[in-house]
Amino acid sequence: MVERQQLFDRYIVPEIPLLLRVARSLTDQPADAEDLVQDALLLAYRGITSFDGYFPRAWLLRILHNTHVSRVRRRTPLLIFGTSDREETISDPAPHVSPESVVVDDSFGYAVQKALGMLRQPNKRVIALVDIEGLSYAEAAIVLDVPIGTVVSRLHRARKQIREHLADHGVGPHRHGW
């Protein structure tokens, strides 16, 4: 028992903040993310004595991913949320506005959030894992259970869609200027 706890403390505990961030990007709900991490940690604790000690982050991300997939398969369909009745518009920034002020402007933040919301779920997840959480392409591939090439192509597609959305709403350079 002592060996199991020592291994857990050595390999697992330092990765808990990362697991929470990744789980939040997978579930979109903080409470669900915490439950997911707890389930994954229990599985990791049970299996830590058979872990070879190599690549603990990849091992944990695989456990987290598999736990998430299992939970999704068991879950009953959730309510589907529609769009809000209130549509906000984004005003075009004045031509004399510097790029720096556009970035810190509220309309830019809103436009980025809206662009992220419009992405298909696989592309949204890869953006969240790589661009927001800072995972490497290889780590994101493990979490998503896809080849690295798929991560790269989804990132490219998602980033392009975000750039185009921002340009279309006047908060980024023109479509062909980026």
C-alpha positions in Angstrom: 0.0 0.0 0.0 2.8 2.4 0.8 4.5 1.7 -2.5 1.2 2.5 -4.4 0.8 5.8 -2.5 4.4 6.8 -3.2 4.0 6.0 -6.9 0.8 7.9 -7.0 2.3 10.9 -5.3 5.3 10.8 -7.6 3.7 10.3 -11.0 0.0 11.3 -10.6 -0.3 14.2 -8.2 1.8 16.7 -10.2 -0.4 16.1 -13.2 -3.7 16.8 -11.5 -3.9 20.5 -12.6 -3.4 19.4 -16.2 -6.0 16.7 -15.9 -8.5 19.3 -14.6 -7.8 21.7 -17.5 -8.1 18.9 -20.1 -11.3 17.5 -18.5 -12.8 21.0 -18.6 -12.2 21.2 -22.3 -13.7 17.8 -22.8 -16.8 18.3 -20.7 -17.6 22.0 -21.0 -18.9 21.8 -17.4 -16.7 22.3 -14.3 -18.6 19.8 -12.1 -18.5 17.2 -14.9 -14.8 17.9 -15.3 -14.1 17.3 -11.6 -16.1 14.1 -11.7 -14.2 12.9 -14.7 -10.9 13.6 -13.1 -11.9 11.9 -9.9 -12.9 8.8 -11.9 -9.7 8.8 -13.8 -7.6 9.3 -10.7 -9.3 6.3 -9.1 -8.4 4.2 -12.1 -4.8 5.5 -12.1 -4.5 4.7 -8.4 -5.7 1.2 -8.9 -3.3 0.7 -11.9 -0.2 2.6 -10.7 1.6 -0.5 -9.5 1.5 -1.9 -13.1 2.6 1.5 -14.6 6.2 1.3 -16.1 7.1 4.8 -15.1 7.6 6.1 -18.7 5.5 9.0 -20.0 3.2 9.4 -17.0 1.4 12.3 -18.6 0.5 10.3 -21.7 -0.6 7.4 -19.5 -2.9 9.7 -17.5 -4.3 11.4 -20.5 -5.1 8.1 -22.0 -6.9 7.1 -18.8 -8.8 10.4 -18.8 -9.8 10.0 -22.4 -11.0 6.4 -22.0 -12.9 7.4 -18.9 -14.6 10.3 -20.7 -15.5 8.0 -23.6 -17.0 5.5 -21.2 -19.0 8.2 -19.4 -20.3 9.6 -22.7 -21.5 6.2 -23.9 -23.4 5.6 -20.6 -24.9 9.1 -20.4 -28.5 9.7 -21.5 -29.0 12.5 -24.1 -28.8 16.0 -22.6 -31.0 18.9 -23.4 -30.0 20.7 -26.6 -29.5 24.4 -26.0 -30.6 26.7 -28.7 -29.2 30.1 -29.5 -30.2 33.1 -27.4 -33.1 35.3 -28.5 -30.8 38.2 -28.0 -28.2 38.5 -30.7 -25.4 40.9 -30.1 -23.7 42.7 -32.9 -20.1 43.6 -33.2 -19.3 47.0 -34.3 -16.6 47.7 -36.8 -13.6 49.3 -35.1 -12.6 52.7 -36.5 -9.8 52.7 -39.1 -7.5 54.6 -36.8 -7.6 52.0 -34.0 -4.4 50.2 -33.3 -4.2 46.4 -33.4 -3.3 46.3 -29.7 -6.5 48.2 -28.8 -8.5 45.8 -30.9 -7.1 42.9 -29.0 -8.0 44.2 -25.6 -11.4 45.5 -26.8 -14.5 43.7 -25.5 -15.9 43.2 -29.0 -12.8 41.3 -29.9 -13.2 38.9 -26.9 -16.8 38.5 -27.7 -16.0 37.8 -31.4 -13.4 35.2 -30.4 -15.9 33.5 -28.0 -18.5 33.5 -30.8 -16.0 32.1 -33.3 -15.0 29.3 -30.9 -18.7 28.5 -30.3 -19.3 28.1 -34.0 -16.6 25.5 -34.4 -17.6 21.8 -34.7 -16.9 20.0 -31.5 -13.7 18.1 -32.7 -12.1 21.4 -33.9 -13.2 23.2 -30.7 -11.6 20.5 -28.5 -8.3 20.5 -30.4 -8.2 24.4 -30.1 -8.9 24.1 -26.4 -6.2 21.5 -25.8 -3.4 22.9 -27.9 -4.0 26.7 -28.0 -5.7 27.2 -24.6 -4.3 24.4 -22.4 -0.9 24.3 -24.0 -0.7 20.6 -24.7 1.7 19.4 -27.4 0.2 18.0 -30.6 1.2 14.5 -29.4 -0.5 15.0 -26.0 -3.6 16.3 -27.7 -3.6 13.3 -30.1 -3.5 11.0 -27.0 -6.4 12.8 -25.3 -8.5 12.8 -28.5 -7.5 9.3 -29.5 -6.6 10.4 -33.0 -3.3 10.5 -35.1 -1.1 13.6 -34.8 -1.9 14.4 -38.4 -5.5 14.7 -37.5 -4.7 17.1 -34.7 -2.6 19.2 -37.1 -5.4 19.3 -39.8 -8.1 20.1 -37.2 -6.0 22.9 -35.8 -5.4 24.4 -39.2 -9.0 24.2 -40.1 -10.2 25.7 -36.8 -7.7 28.5 -36.8 -8.6 29.4 -40.3 -12.3 29.5 -39.4 -11.6 31.7 -36.4 -9.5 34.1 -38.5 -12.2 34.3 -41.1 -14.9 34.9 -38.5 -12.9 37.7 -37.0 -12.2 39.3 -40.4 -15.9 39.0 -41.4 -16.9 40.8 -38.2 -14.4 43.6 -38.6 -12.2 42.7 -35.7 -9.2 41.3 -37.6 -7.3 41.9 -40.9 -9.2 41.4 -44.1 -9.8 37.8 -45.1 -6.8 37.7 -47.5 -4.5 39.8 -45.3 -3.9 37.3 -42.6 
